[in-house]
Amino acid sequence: MLRTFGSKKSRRLLTGEYPRCFTAKLWQHLTERAHISPQKRWGELSERDRNRLCAILTGDVYQIEGRGKNKEEFVTRGGIDLESINLTTLEARRHRGLYFAGELLDVDGITGGFNLQAAWSMAAVVASVLN
Ligand SMILES: Cc1cc2nc3c(=O)[nH]c(=O)nc-3n(C[C@H](O)[C@H](O)[C@H](O)COP(=O)(O)OP(=O)(O)OC[C@H]3O[C@@H](n4cnc5c(N)ncnc54)[C@H](O)[C@@H]3O)c2cc1C
């Protein structure tokens, strides 16, 4: 991601094109930690910017200050697009024999059991399909 892009990608903003293992909020935090405006384009990054960003991504240290507030324990949003899944069997449309269940799919609900129930119910669906 940090290598020099071709002309099309180098015109993209850091806010639009970033490693999808990060949430948008975390990515913004990391770029700010590296003193880079997230409104910059990839092609505008100097070698120093890139080095600072690499240093933050690989070596930043955080002090744990405590637990999050109650009611923050929601599922992580995002995940595998439901369009790419057969919702009856939970099999990947493009990869026969590959099934998904639980939070890695793009589903989430309010906490209080819905996410756990979704994970268990989907697992039961896949188990019944495979049996
Ligand atoms: C603090 C907290 C509180 C929550 N409270 C609630 C609640 O009250 N009610 C509710 O409904 N939901 C709650 N949730 C959400 C709920 O726990 C999740 O939605 C649910 O556990 C998802 O189940 P899952 O099996 O899909 O994923 P997970 O439970 O995350 O299981 C994934 C498993 O895969 C393993 N794994 C990951 N990578 C690899 C790998 N490369 N190779 C092998 N194994 C791997 C992980 O170690 C993990 O054991 C809470 C979540 C958190 C964090």
The ligand as an SDF file (V2000), in Angstrom:
LIG
                    3D

 53 58  0  0  0  0  0  0  0  0999 V2000
  -16.5430   -7.4040   24.8930 C   0  0  0  0  0  0  0  0  0  0  0  0
  -17.6050   -7.9500   23.9700 C   0  0  0  0  0  0  0  0  0  0  0  0
  -18.8980   -8.1090   24.4540 C   0  0  0  0  0  0  0  0  0  0  0  0
  -19.8860   -8.5900   23.6230 C   0  0  0  0  0  0  0  0  0  0  0  0
  -21.1480   -8.7170   24.1130 N   0  0  0  0  0  0  0  0  0  0  0  0
  -22.1080   -9.1930   23.3220 C   0  0  0  0  0  0  0  0  0  0  0  0
  -23.4440   -9.3500   23.8310 C   0  0  0  0  0  0  0  0  0  0  0  0
  -23.7510   -9.0350   24.9830 O   0  0  0  0  0  0  0  0  0  0  0  0
  -24.3630   -9.8670   23.0010 N   0  0  0  0  0  0  0  0  0  0  0  0
  -24.0880  -10.2090   21.7090 C   0  0  0  0  0  0  0  0  0  0  0  0
  -24.9610  -10.6850   21.0080 O   0  0  0  0  0  0  0  0  0  0  0  0
  -22.8340  -10.0690   21.1970 N   0  0  0  0  0  0  0  0  0  0  0  0
  -21.8630   -9.5810   21.9700 C   0  0  0  0  0  0  0  0  0  0  0  0
  -20.5990   -9.4140   21.4610 N   0  0  0  0  0  0  0  0  0  0  0  0
  -20.3590   -9.8010   20.0630 C   0  0  0  0  0  0  0  0  0  0  0  0
  -20.2290  -11.3400   19.9720 C   0  0  0  0  0  0  0  0  0  0  0  0
  -19.3120  -11.7990   20.9470 O   0  0  0  0  0  0  0  0  0  0  0  0
  -19.7100  -11.6930   18.5770 C   0  0  0  0  0  0  0  0  0  0  0  0
  -20.5960  -11.1600   17.6040 O   0  0  0  0  0  0  0  0  0  0  0  0
  -19.6190  -13.1950   18.3930 C   0  0  0  0  0  0  0  0  0  0  0  0
  -18.7280  -13.7490   19.3440 O   0  0  0  0  0  0  0  0  0  0  0  0
  -19.1310  -13.5150   16.9920 C   0  0  0  0  0  0  0  0  0  0  0  0
  -18.8890  -14.8940   16.9130 O   0  0  0  0  0  0  0  0  0  0  0  0
  -17.9760  -15.4710   15.7790 P   0  0  0  0  0  0  0  0  0  0  0  0
  -17.8840  -16.9540   16.0120 O   0  0  0  0  0  0  0  0  0  0  0  0
  -18.4690  -15.0080   14.4570 O   0  0  0  0  0  0  0  0  0  0  0  0
  -16.5500  -14.7800   15.9770 O   0  0  0  0  0  0  0  0  0  0  0  0
  -15.5530  -14.8900   17.1980 P   0  0  0  0  0  0  0  0  0  0  0  0
  -16.2770  -15.1950   18.4700 O   0  0  0  0  0  0  0  0  0  0  0  0
  -14.7250  -13.6460   17.1240 O   0  0  0  0  0  0  0  0  0  0  0  0
  -14.7010  -16.1750   16.8240 O   0  0  0  0  0  0  0  0  0  0  0  0
  -13.6900  -16.1290   15.8320 C   0  0  0  0  0  0  0  0  0  0  0  0
  -12.6180  -17.1220   16.2500 C   0  0  0  0  0  0  0  0  0  0  0  0
  -11.6810  -17.2620   15.1890 O   0  0  0  0  0  0  0  0  0  0  0  0
  -10.3920  -17.2740   15.7400 C   0  0  0  0  0  0  0  0  0  0  0  0
   -9.4710  -16.8520   14.6950 N   0  0  0  0  0  0  0  0  0  0  0  0
   -9.2630  -15.6170   14.2220 C   0  0  0  0  0  0  0  0  0  0  0  0
   -8.3260  -15.6340   13.2530 N   0  0  0  0  0  0  0  0  0  0  0  0
   -7.9750  -16.9210   13.1100 C   0  0  0  0  0  0  0  0  0  0  0  0
   -7.0540  -17.5930   12.2590 C   0  0  0  0  0  0  0  0  0  0  0  0
   -6.3470  -16.9350   11.3420 N   0  0  0  0  0  0  0  0  0  0  0  0
   -6.9290  -18.9340   12.3850 N   0  0  0  0  0  0  0  0  0  0  0  0
   -7.6660  -19.6090   13.3040 C   0  0  0  0  0  0  0  0  0  0  0  0
   -8.5650  -19.0270   14.1310 N   0  0  0  0  0  0  0  0  0  0  0  0
   -8.7020  -17.7060   14.0310 C   0  0  0  0  0  0  0  0  0  0  0  0
  -10.4560  -16.3170   16.9120 C   0  0  0  0  0  0  0  0  0  0  0  0
   -9.4300  -16.5770   17.8270 O   0  0  0  0  0  0  0  0  0  0  0  0
  -11.8380  -16.6510   17.4940 C   0  0  0  0  0  0  0  0  0  0  0  0
  -11.7580  -17.7150   18.4170 O   0  0  0  0  0  0  0  0  0  0  0  0
  -19.5820   -8.9470   22.2800 C   0  0  0  0  0  0  0  0  0  0  0  0
  -18.2880   -8.7960   21.8050 C   0  0  0  0  0  0  0  0  0  0  0  0
  -17.3070   -8.2900   22.6300 C   0  0  0  0  0  0  0  0  0  0  0  0
  -15.8880   -8.1370   22.1040 C   0  0  0  0  0  0  0  0  0  0  0  0
  1  2  1  0
  2  3  1  0
  2 52  2  0
  3  4  2  0
  4  5  1  0
  4 50  1  0
  5  6  2  0
  6  7  1  0
  6 13  1  0
  7  8  2  0
  7  9  1  0
  9 10  1  0
 10 11  2  0
 10 12  1  0
 12 13  2  0
 13 14  1  0
 14 15  1  0
 14 50  1  0
 15 16  1  0
 16 17  1  0
 16 18  1  0
 18 19  1  0
 18 20  1  0
 20 21  1  0
 20 22  1  0
 22 23  1  0
 23 24  1  0
 24 25  2  0
 24 26  1  0
 24 27  1  0
 27 28  1  0
 28 29  2  0
 28 30  1  0
 28 31  1  0
 31 32  1  0
 32 33  1  0
 33 34  1  0
 33 48  1  0
 34 35  1  0
 35 36  1  0
 35 46  1  0
 36 37  1  0
 36 45  1  0
 37 38  2  0
 38 39  1  0
 39 40  1  0
 39 45  2  0
 40 41  1  0
 40 42  2  0
 42 43  1  0
 43 44  2  0
 44 45  1  0
 46 47  1  0
 46 48  1  0
 48 49  1  0
 50 51  2  0
 51 52  1  0
 52 53  1  0
M  END
$$$$
